[in-house]
């Protein structure tokens, strides 16, 4: 599958993708904590997202042990071939955003492996977080879609 990016925030997308997997996951969580209540639910097209599908995938993740949940999130980012990463790859970008939002909410409620309370973002991740926060709303949405779109494993190999 070919992914078309918006080119709205290409430097931030490249900077995000250059982070190691754990920093990407942490940055996702910190973005949710700082902006998630306004960005994710209000994303354009959110009403067209498939909440049942996102929730179904979330429920599969929730059934895993904390260690397995963390590994699955890493697998999504690295594109490892698993049943869940293939299911994720088939989702629309808006549904992918909703799925990550559900994961972050699950972390807050301890349904999903929580962020260690003493976790600190790297300097590069903190700088990127500031840049993301400074983007306008529409640019933030485009950035998030550009990030989540290629994640997972596309079994078609195209």
Rosetta blueprint (number, residue, H / E / L):
1 X L
2 X L
3 X L
4 X L
5 X L
6 X L
7 X L
8 X L
9 X L
10 X H
11 X H
12 X H
13 X H
14 X H
15 X H
16 X H
17 X H
18 X H
19 X L
20 X L
21 X H
22 X H
23 X H
24 X H
25 X H
26 X H
27 X H
28 X H
29 X H
30 X H
31 X H
32 X H
33 X H
34 X H
35 X H
36 X H
37 X H
38 X H
39 X H
40 X L
41 X L
42 X L
43 X L
44 X L
45 X L
46 X H
47 X H
48 X H
49 X L
50 X L
51 X H
52 X H
53 X H
54 X H
55 X H
56 X H
57 X H
58 X H
59 X H
60 X H
61 X H
62 X H
63 X L
64 X L
65 X L
66 X H
67 X H
68 X H
69 X H
70 X H
71 X H
72 X H
73 X H
74 X H
75 X H
76 X H
77 X H
78 X H
79 X L
80 X L
81 X L
82 X L
83 X H
84 X H
85 X H
86 X H
87 X H
88 X H
89 X H
90 X L
91 X L
92 X L
93 X H
94 X H
95 X H
96 X H
97 X H
98 X H
99 X H
100 X H
101 X H
102 X H
103 X H
104 X H
105 X H
106 X H
107 X H
108 X H
109 X L
110 X L
111 X L
112 X L
113 X L
114 X L
115 X L
116 X L
117 X L
118 X L
119 X L
120 X L
121 X L
122 X L
123 X H
124 X H
125 X H
126 X H
127 X H
128 X H
129 X H
130 X H
131 X H
132 X H
133 X H
134 X H
135 X L
136 X L
137 X H
138 X H
139 X H
140 X H
141 X H
142 X H
143 X H
144 X H
145 X H
146 X H
147 X H
148 X H
149 X H
150 X L
151 X L
152 X L
153 X L
154 X L
155 X L
156 X L
157 X L
158 X L
